Amino acid sequence: MSNHLSTTLSRISALSGVVLVLSGVPSFGASKAEADAFPHFENYIKISGQAASVSGSTSAFQNRTRLPGDGGVGIEDLHLSRDLSKETTLVIDGKALVGSEDYLGKINLAKNEVGSVDMGYKRFRTFYDGVGGFFPLNKQWMPLKDSELATDRSKFWVEGTIALPNAPVMTIRYTNELRTGEKDSTIWGDSDFTGLPNNVSPISQVRKMAPSTIEMNERHELLEASVRHVVGKTTAQVTVFADQTDNTDKRYVTRFPGEVRPFPTPASTVLVPSNQMNNQVVIVETESMQTKTLGAHVSADTVLNDQFTVRFNGAYDLIHTDIGGGRPLLTSTPTATGVVIVATDNYAGLNGGTRVKDYTGSVAVDYRPSKDLFVKLALRAQSEFIRGSSSYTVISASGTPAVTVASTPRTGWSKLHQNVRTPVLELRYTGVKDLALYFTGSKRDLSGDERNTSSYNPLTAANGTLASQNVTENHGNYTVGANWKQSGLLTLRGELYHKGHKDNTIGYGVRVGDYYLLDSEYRGYKVSASVKPSATISFNTRLVAQRGKMKVTGFLPDFPAYDSLDSKSYTISESIDWTPNKFWYVQLTGSKVYQVISTIYPRAGVTPATSSAIAFDSNKVLQNSDNNYDTATALTGFAVDRDTDAQFQVTYYRANNDNSILAPLTMPYGVAVKDLSITVGVKHRFNKEWIGTAKVGYLESKNDTSGGNSDFHGPLAYLSIDHAL
């Protein structure tokens, strides 16, 4: 599934280029002579509208292009700046696009040597696609009833600053952010509608392919005050803040939608229809969290001389969290008298929270022994104290049929104290002509002690199973690189990096023997070359490569660590820029990405048959996760006449990771898609105060992963008018 998500993000990135071309980005006229360049309005308003006539999946179109399927119109940009007096300036910015629900209102009032007030509100919408899985064996497609989902993010802020001459600069700021709406969830429900039989052991007919959604209602508020002052060669700042969040999210998941087993339940060897293989379970999971944070941060930078600068930072944060929610399940249960709905809950009445005290301090020294060498040494220290507890009730059903409901209270607690030390070294050297060398390295070491108890029934026990753990973490990040400008013809850049992470937990006391290890290591390099054989053409080539390995072990120290994950990632990209004259430019770009994550494949081999189960190829269950894709763009623009520019662009994206051959044994998540976009635009200057832009485009997306059910194609149009105010 992570492969599906990664490729989806890549597609969004590729298709978002269409949005840029269709949204009035000022790329027109970039290569014209300065005398013929389009004017830059100091104060202006831009009115625009866009529309699409899409055939196919509107929700997929909205999700991948970030444009509303029904089009939109409004004020795309407004900027107004006025000098109210010699010392006072008023700046107003705005936006109001209906359809995409993108709004902005901002006012800034500033007076020299007095201060400023900044206030505003912004809101924008993100579109999501509420589709589930497609199963290739029987062409089963499972979207939501309403797959056009959207989430709105909004923010209000007001900030005041007092900046009097020769006095501390004082700032106070309040922000209030909201996130509301619906989005698709990657936690899918089960389904038996796969066309596979239920009585072939041990191969399961169940696949995670039923879509689910998250309904969000989240608020974040921050009140912050700071004082900044310069005394001699020292710049000091003190910041105090109060931060709180109030989030209540609901996840809607349906397991085995539309299914009910017959009563009494048939033997596992009996073949039954898909709609009788399991019982439908409707889940509404509520996740509630409220947090309150009080903190104070202090910083001071002192320039001792031309060679040394000392930097100090300190922080204290006190965090309280409260959690709540539940996971009610409504199971359709067959009985002798008919189907009944049985209500259970894994975490009914969940109640709990944590209290965190966090102390952080750092000191850094910038040292410049010469104009060519820069050295930075820093040490960061952190001490954290965490206490938490929770209680809930387990409501379960038992019996044949399972309709007898019983409630069991549960509770638990934990506490953790951990210390962190992170030394940092940074070097930069430019003593060789046209060559810059650099190095950065950090080593984060954590040690801590954790004590907790397993969840227990407070009516029958005074405590659960106690556990004490020594917790350690080691994280190393190192980078070395060079930039070399060989000449005006050639520039080379190279970088090597290494990332190592190790988490270790060892139990002691009554739980001697508890053991957990997670060890990962990534190494890679980045190489790029810029070649400019003439004043009119340039080539830029970039290669990024990374290999990683992860090891993990279980619960006993004498179990050796074993390979858990291997990953490889290679990206090569090329761009060619050609400007044959001042009226015409051409740009060609392309990239090829190869990414693979493997676990035990292909070492899994074949699981042999038993007296009650057939043999099967385990490699077709534990397959690699591939995310290979190609992108290409061709862009050209030219001056039609003194007042008119034209632009043409073609964008192509392809991913070919289809693994539907695995469907008999697992859910194939490999992505196979093709996207194509073509856009043509014209920008025209009517006079010194009016500029118009018109663009048309065509999009086509073919998605074999969804069996073509999320394909779309059709034309788009965009029109805007810029007017100087």
N, C-alpha and C positions, 0 to 999 in steps of 0.2 A: 504493500500500500504506500510505503514511503517513496517507492519508485514512481508510482502514479502521481503523488503530490509534487515531487521534484520536477517531473516533466511538465506537469500543469503549470508550475511557476515559470518554467522556461518558455512555455507557449505564451503565457501572459506577457512576459517580457518582450517576446518577439512581436506580438500583435499590438503591444502598446505603442510601437512605432507608428502604427496607423493613426492612433489617437493624436500623436504629436503632429503628424502631417496634416491631420484634419482639424487642428485646433489653433491655427493661426500662429504657429511658432515662427519668429521673425528670421527664417532662413533665406527667404527670398531676397535677392539683391545683395547677398553677402559678398559677391565677387565683382560688383560694379565699381566704376570709378567713384571717388568720394563725391565729386560734384553732382553725380547722378543718383547718389544713395537716397533711399526713402527718408523723409524727415523723422526725427525723433521728437515726439510731442512731450513737452514737459507736463502739461495737464491734458487729459484726454478721457474719452469714454469709448468703449468698444462694445458694440451690440452684435451678437452672433446667434446663429441657429444651426442645428444639425439634425438630420433625419436619415433613417435607414429603412429600406424595404427588404426585410430578411425573410427568406424562405427556410424552413427547418426549425431548429431549436432556438427560440428567442432567449431562453435562460443561458444557454451556452454562449451565445453571441454577447450577451451583457457581461457575463463573467470574464470572458477572454479579451474583450476589447475595452471594458470599463466604460461603455457607453450605454445609455438607456435605449431599449428596443423601440420605444415610442417616440424617440427624438427629444429634443430640448431646445429652448430658446431663452434669451435673456441678456443681462449685462455680463459679459465675460470678464471685463476689467474696467475699473474706474480709478483714476488717480487725480487728485486735486490738491495742489500746494499753493498756499497764499501767505504772504507776509502781512500780518495784521499791524505790525509796526516795525521799527528798525531792530527791535530785540525779540519779537514774538513771531513764531511761524506756526501755521495750522496745516496739517496734512491729513487728507481723507482718502482712504482706499476702500473699494467695494467690489462686490461680485454677487450676482443673483441669477443662477441658471436653473430654470425650472425643467424638470425631467431627470437630470442628473443630480438634482437637489444639492447643488453646490453654492454655498452662500458665504459672504464675507462682508463685515462692516467694521471698519477700524478708524479711530480718530487719535491723532497725536498732536498735542499742543505743547510747544517748547518755548521757553524764554531764556535768552542768554544770561548766564551767571545767576540763574534762579533755580531752574529745574524743568521738569516736564511731566506731563500726564499722558498715559497711553491706555486706551480702552478699546475693546473690540469683541466681536463674536464671529466665529466661523463654524461652518458645518459642511460635511460632504458625505456622500453615499458610496458604499462599496457593494457591488453586486456579486451574488453567489449562485451556484448552480446546484439545486437540490436533486442530484441524480445518485443512484446507487450503482450496482454492478450489472454487467452483462455477462451471461454465461453462454459460451459459444456452442456447447454441445446441443442444447435445445433452443437456442436463440432467446432465452429468457431475459427480459429487460425490466428493471425495477426502479422507476423514478418515483419521486414524491408526487402526490396529487397536484400540489402547487409547487413546481420546481423553481419558480422565479423568486429567489430570496434576496434580501438586502439588509444591510446594517448601516445605521447612521451614526456618525461620530461628530460631536459638537464640542465647542470650547468657548467659554466666556472668560475674559481676563480684564483686570484693571491694575495699572501700575503707576505709582507716583514716585518721582525722584526729586530730591532737593540737593542742588549742587551750587552752593554759594562759594564765592571766591575764598581761598585759604581756609576752608572749613571741610569737615568730613562730608562725604557724599552719602546720603541716606536714601534707601529705596525700600518701598513696601509693595508687595505684589500679592494679588489674590487670583487664583484660577479655579474654574469649575468645569470639569470635563464629564461628558456623558457618552456612553455607547449603548445603543438600543437597537433591537431588530432581531433578525434571524439569519443564521448561516448554516451551511452544511457541516456535518460532523464526520470525522474519519472513523468513528466507532460505529460500524454497521451492524445490523441485526442479522440473525441466521435465517436461512430459507432452505426448504427441501425441494423447491421447484427447480430442480436441476436436470430432471430426466434420468437420474441415476437410481438404481434399485436400492432399497434399504436393507436387504438381507444378504449382502456380500461382505462378509467379515474379512479383514478389519477395515475395509475401505468405506469411508463415510460418504453419504450422499449430501451432507449438510455443507453449505457454503455461506460465508459472510458476504452477503450481497444486497441486503435490504437497507435502503437509505435511512438516515436519521438527521435530526436537526437540533440546533442549540438556539434557545431563545434567551437573549441577553438583556439585562437591565443593570447597568454598571455606572457608578458615579465615583469621581475622584476630585477631592478638593485640597487645595494647598494655600496656606497663608504663610508668607515668607517676608522677613525684614532683614536688611543688611546695612552695615555701616562700613564704608571704605575710606581710608585716610592715608596720606603720605606724610611721613615724618622723616626728614632728612633723606637717607637712601633706603628707607624701609617703607614698603607698601603693605598695609595690614587690612584685613577684612574679617568682620565677625557677622555670621549669619545665624539667625534662629528661625525655626519654622515649626508649623503644626500641619500635619498631613493626615488625611483620613480617606478611606475608601468604603464603599457600601455596594457590594456586588451580590446579585441574586440571579443565577443562571439556571435554566432548565434544559435538560437534554431529553428529547423524545426518541425512544428506540422501541421498535417492535420486533420481537423474535418470532420467527415462524408465522408471518402474517397470513391469515386466512386458513390456518390449519387447526384441526381438532382430531385427536386420536379416537378410535372407536372404543366402546366399553363392552366387555372387559378388554384390556390391552392385549393385542395379539402377540404371539411369540416372536422373538427377533428373527426367526427363520422364515416368517410368513411375509410374502411380498404384498405391500399395501400401496394404494395410490398416494401421490405426493401430498395431497391435502389431508391425509390421515396419518402422516408419519410422526408428527409432534403436535404439541398444544401451543396455541398462540399465547404470547406473553407481551403485554403492553407495559412499558416501563416509562415512568416520568421521574427522572432523577433531578432533584433540586440540590444545587450547590450554593450555599450562602456563606459569605465571608465579609466581615467588617474589620477594618484595621484602623488604629490610631497611632500616630508616630509624633513624638516630640523630639526635637534635635537641636544641637548647636554645633556649628562648624567654625573653625578659626584658621586663618592662613596668614602668613607673613613672608614676604620676599625682601631680602636685604642684599643690596649690591655693595660688597666690601671694597672692591676695587675693579680694575679692568679685567682681572683674571678670575675672581671668585664671586659667585652669587649663591647665597644660602636660601633655601626655601623650606618652610615649615607648614605642615597641615595637621590639624587635630579635629576630631569629631566625636560626639556622643549622641547616640540614638536610643530612645526608649520606645519599644514597639509593643502594642497590645493587639491581639487578634481574637476574634470570636467567630466560630464556625457553626453552621447549622445546616439543616436539610434532611433529606431522606431519600430512599430508593424504593418507592412502592411498586409492586408488581401485580398486575391483574392477569391471572392465568385462566384461560378457558379450559375447564376440567370436565371431562365426560363422566357421567354417573348413570346409574340404572334408570333414573327418571329424566335424564336429559343433561344438557350442558349447563354448568354453573360457573360463575366467575368467582374465583377464590383470590382474596386480597392478602398478599404477604408484603414484607418489607425487610430488606437486609439491614437498613440503618434508620429505623423509625425514630423520630425525635432526636436526631443527632444534635449534640450540644457539647461545646468544648472551646478550647482556645489555647493561646500561647502568650508568654511574656518574654520579651527579648531585650537584653541590655547589650549594646554594642559600643566598644571603645576602639577608636582607630587613630593612629598617629603616623606621620611620615616626616622624614627629613631628607633633603636632597642638596647636593652641592654641584653647581655648574662651574667647571674649571676650564679656562681658555689659556693654556700656557703659551700659545702662539696664535696668529691669525688663521693658521691652517688646521689646528687641532682643537676639537671640542670633546670634553669628557664630562659625563654626568654619572654621579654615584648617588644612589638613593636606597633608603631602607624604609619599608612599610611594616607596621606591626598592628595586629588586631587581636582583641580579646572579646569573646562572645559568650554570653550566658543565656540559655534557653530552657524554659520550663513549659510543659504542655500537659493537658489532660483532656479526656473526652468521655462521653457516655452516650449510649443509644440503646435501642431495644430491637432485638431480632424477632420478627414475627414470621413463623414458619408453618408450613402445612405438612401433615403426615397422614398415613392411612392409605387404604386401597378402596376407592380412589382417594387422592390426597386432598381432603376437604376439612380435616380436623386442624384448627388453627391454635397455635400456642405461642405465648410471648415470653421472651427471656431477656432480662436486662443485662447489659454489658458495660464495662467501664475499663479504663486504663490510663496510664500516665507515663511520662518520660521526662528526662532532663539531660542536658548536654552542656558541657563547658569545653570550648576549644580555643586554642591560640594559633595565630598565623604570623609567620615572618616571611617577608618577600624582599630580598635584595635585588637591585636593578642596576645594570651597567649599560651605558650608552656611549658610543664612540663615533666621531665623524672626523675624517681627515681629507683635506683638499690640497696637500702640499705638492702633489704631482700635477703638472699642467694638464688641464682638460680631463682630469680624473678625480672622482669623488668616491671615497670608501666609507662604509658605515657598518656598525655592528650594534645590535641590541640584544640583551639577554636578561632573563629574570628567572628566579628559582623560588617558587612558593612552597613553603613547608607548613603543614598543619598537623597539630597533635591535639587530641582531645579525649575526653572520657564521657561515655554515654551510659546511662542507666535507665531501664524501662521495664515495664511489665506487660505481658501479653494480656489481651482483653479477657476479663473474667466476670463471673456472675457475682455481684456484691451480696446477693441473698444467701449464697452457699459458700463463699470463700472470702477471706480477709484480703487476699491479694492474688494476683496471677503468678505466672512463672516469671521470676525476676531474672534479669539479664544485665550483665556489666560488660562493657566493650571498650577496648582501647581502639581509638580511631586515628588513623594517620592518612595524610594525603601529601603527594609530591607532584608538583606541576612545573615543568621546565619548558621555557619558550626561548628559542635562540634564532637569530637572523643575522646573516652577513651578506653584504651586497656591494655592488660597484656600479657607477655610472661613468661612461667614457665617451666623450665627444671627440672622436678621432679627427673629424673635420666637419666642414659644412655639408659634406657628402654623407657621412656615416656617424650615427650615435648608437652605442650599445649599452644595454642595462642587464644586469644579472643579479640574482638573489638566491641564496640557499637558506632553508629554514628547517628546524627540527622542533617538534612538539612532543613532549612525553608527559603522560598522566598516569599516576598510580594511586588507587584508593585501597586501603587495607583496614579490615576490621577483625580484631581477635578478641574473643571472649575470655573472661577470667572469673575467678571466684566460683560460684555455684554453676556457672555455665562454661567452664573450661572446655575448650574444644570448638566453640563457635568460631568460624573462620570464613572470611570472604575477601576475595582479591579481584580487582579489576585493573588491568594494566594495558594501556594503549600507547602506541607510538606512531607518529606520522612524520615523514620526511618528504621534502619536495624542493622544487626549484622553479624559478620564473626567469625567462630569458626573453628579451625583446630587442628588436633592431629597427632603427629608422634610417632609411636610405633616401636621399634626395639627389638624384643624378642631375637634375636641372631645376631651374626656378619654377617650372610649371608642373612638375610631377614629383610625388613622394610615395614611398612604400613603408608600411609599418607592419612588422611581423611580431607575433607574441606566442610564446609557448609556456604553458603552465602544467607541471606534472607533480603528482603526489601519490605516495604509496603509504598504506597504513596497516597496522597489525594490532589485534586486541587479544588479550589472554584473560581467562577467568577461571576461578576454581570454586568449589562448593563449600562444605561445612567443616572439613577436617584438614588440619595443617599438613598431614602426610599425603594428601591427595595432590599430585603435581598440577601446576597450572597447565591448561591446554589451550590450543588456539581456538578462539571463538569467532574471529572475524578477520578477513583480509580485504583490503580495498585498494583500488587503483583508479586514478583519475588523470586524464590527459585532455588538454584543451589547446588547440592551435587555431589562431585567428590571423587574418590578413586584411588590411585595408589599403586601398590605392586612391590617392587624391590627385586629380589632374585638372589644371586650370589652363587650357590652351591660350586663353586671352582674358581680358578683364570683363568680358560680357558672358562668359560661359564656364561652368565647372562640372566636373564629373567625380563621383565617389562610388567606389565598389568595396564592399565589405563581405567577409565570409568567415565562418568558424565551424570547427568540427570538434565535438565533445565525445569522449569515451569515458564512461564511468561504470565500474562494476564493484559490487559488494558480495563477497562470498563467505559462507560459513563452512559447513562440512562437505558441500558439493565440490568435486564429484566423488568424494571418498565414502559417501553414504552406502553406495553399492545396492545390493538387492536383499530385501528382507525375506528370508526363506519361509516357505509354507509350514503350517502346523496342522494338527488334526482338525482344528476348527476354523482356520483362516488360510486364505490363499496367499501365495507369494506376490510381492509387488516391488517395483523399482523405487527405492527410497529417494534416489536422485531427482525424481520427478515431483517430490514433495519439498525437499530442501534444495531448491534451485537457487542459482545466483540471482541477484537483483541488478538488472542492467538499466542504465539510463544514458543511451547514446542518441545524439541528435545533431542535426546540421542546420545552420542558418545562413542566409545570403540576402544581401540588399544591394540594389543598384539605384543610385540617385543622381539626377542631373538637373541643373537649373541654368537658365539663360535669360538675357535681357531681350525682350521682344522689341521694345523701343525705349525712349528716354523715361517713360512713365509706367512701363509694364514689365513685369517679370513673370516667368513661367517655370514650373517645376514638375518633374515626373519621377515617380518612385515605384519600385517593385520589391516586395519582401517575400521571402520563402522560408518555411520552416518544415523540417521533417524529423520524425522520430520513428524508428523501426525496431521496437523491442517486443514485438508480439511473441507471447509464449503460450498461446492457446492450446498447444500440444499437451500442456500440463493439466488441462481441465479435468481429465478423469480422476486425478488424485488430489488436486488442490484448486484454489481459486487463482486463476491467472490474472495478475495485475500489470503485466507488461503493456506499455503504451505504444500504440502504432497510429500516428496521425500525420496529416499533411495540411499545412496552412499556406494560403497564397493571398497576397493583397496587392492591388494596383491602385495608385492614386495619381491624379493630375490636378494641378492648381495654378491659378493666375492671381497675381497681385497687381493692382492698378492704382496709381495716384491721380485723383481727379483734380485736385488743386492743393494748395499749401495746408488745407485744413481737413481734407477728406481723403481717406485711403480705403479701398475695398479689396476683399479677398474672397475668391470663389474656388471651391475644390470639390471634386467628385472622386469616388473610389469604388472598388469592387473587392469584396472579400469572399473567400471560399475556404471552408474548413471541412475536412473529411477525417472522421474519427472511427477507425476500425475497432478500437478498444471498447467502444460502446455499441458496436454492431451497426454503426451509422445512425444511431438514434439521436446523437447530439451533433449531427452535421448541420451546417448552415451555410448559406450563400446569399449574396444580394448586393445591390448598390448602396452607397452612402453619399450624402451631400453635406457640404458645410458652406456657410455664407457669413461674412462678418463685415462690419463697417467701423472704421476708426475715425473719430472726430476730435479735433483739437478744441480744448475748452479755454 
